[in-house]
Amino acid sequence: MKRVILITGSNKGIGFETAKQLGKLGHHIIMSARNENKLEQAVNKLRLEKSEVDGLLMDISDEKSIDRATSEFAKRNIKIDVLINNAAIMYHEDKSMLQENNEILINTLTTNSIGSLRVIKAFLPYMKSKSRIINMSSGGGSMTDSVGGWAPAYCVSKTLLNAITRQLSSELLSENISVNAVCPGWVRTDMGGASASRGVEKGAETPVWLATEASQELTGKFFRDKKLIPW
Ligand SMILES: NC(=O)c1ccc[n+]([C@@H]2O[C@H](COP(=O)([O-])OP(=O)(O)OC[C@H]3O[C@@H](n4cnc5c(N)ncnc54)[C@H](OP(=O)(O)O)[C@@H]3O)[C@@H](O)[C@H]2O)c1
């Protein structure tokens, strides 16, 4: 079944690779990014591969930009089957919760957690029944794994995104919209760095699976490598 799939922050990294893999499978991909030039380049790359791709400019940290994106999307007269909340930031300076200024935490939460929630709320009217929401989270957001040593504000933002995932999965049960979170593992991207253990192909594997083959009944869960992991 051909699906319409919106992916935030898909001009590079895991988001781009997810768009690439889903495009190759024949789905209609709406690539979204905050920078017009980068978006155009990414869309053109996948069009060269004969994928059905459109672009949608959206800065998920800016409510006005999300509003503009939904207004633009409304004109297209299509409905979304899958929304992948992939866009996120991690500051290099994010090293110590006690020592760093509050701006780092506030900006990180505004993008990674509140931004993703705002995108979901804004695009819900354009989502089909039995559609899917996939939140790109991180093992860093886990309340079970050991804590410490890296990017505390980023990790807290993913814990909040996980909590949002659980709450929305419950609220959207009656509408048959599934909401799940994914940890892609440690992936070689601008965010993950060159020493990371995985390539983007592996990082995109679980969001691609959740967007396509995974059962619609799976909701309110946290996955890595297509397997359940504890919150
Ligand atoms: N790489 C890893 O090891 C790893 C591990 C666990 C989880 N993750 C998660 O996987 C997802 C993808 O990460 P990645 O490694 O591919 O990161 P990346 O290479 O840094 O890509 C992040 C993407 O998000 C976009 N973005 C950032 N802020 C945005 C905003 N306000 N509005 C719209 N787009 C925005 C970036 O756009 P610009 O190009 O304009 O900056 C870029 O397209 C993220 O949610 C990340 O937290 C990654």
The ligand as a Gaussian input file, in Angstrom:
#p B3LYP/6-31G(d) Opt

LIG

0 1
 N       22.838000      10.079000      15.424000
 C       22.616000       9.404000      16.537000
 O       23.518000       8.711000      17.051000
 C       21.273000       9.445000      17.205000
 C       21.096000       8.648000      18.338000
 C       19.856000       8.632000      18.978000
 C       18.828000       9.412000      18.465000
 N       19.029000      10.183000      17.356000
 C       17.885000      10.974000      16.878000
 O       17.663000      10.703000      15.501000
 C       17.142000      11.884000      14.865000
 C       17.992000      12.256000      13.667000
 O       19.295000      12.537000      14.145000
 P       20.576000      12.685000      13.176000
 O       21.669000      11.968000      13.844000
 O       20.193000      12.373000      11.787000
 O       20.852000      14.260000      13.352000
 P       21.395000      15.357000      12.303000
 O       22.247000      14.740000      11.278000
 O       21.941000      16.448000      13.165000
 O       20.038000      15.843000      11.609000
 C       19.068000      16.522000      12.354000
 C       18.024000      17.079000      11.423000
 O       17.076000      17.829000      12.200000
 C       16.954000      19.118000      11.588000
 N       16.526000      20.125000      12.553000
 C       17.128000      20.526000      13.678000
 N       16.411000      21.497000      14.266000
 C       15.321000      21.717000      13.474000
 C       14.212000      22.595000      13.533000
 N       14.071000      23.487000      14.522000
 N       13.276000      22.517000      12.566000
 C       13.394000      21.630000      11.541000
 N       14.458000      20.803000      11.412000
 C       15.396000      20.840000      12.370000
 C       18.325000      19.401000      11.005000
 O       18.245000      20.475000      10.075000
 P       19.534000      21.431000       9.739000
 O       20.339000      20.722000       8.677000
 O       18.885000      22.683000       9.234000
 O       20.287000      21.623000      11.007000
 C       18.601000      18.051000      10.377000
 O       17.896000      17.911000       9.180000
 C       17.107000      12.958000      15.941000
 O       15.817000      12.999000      16.542000
 C       18.111000      12.471000      16.957000
 O       17.871000      12.988000      18.242000
 C       20.226000      10.221000      16.725000

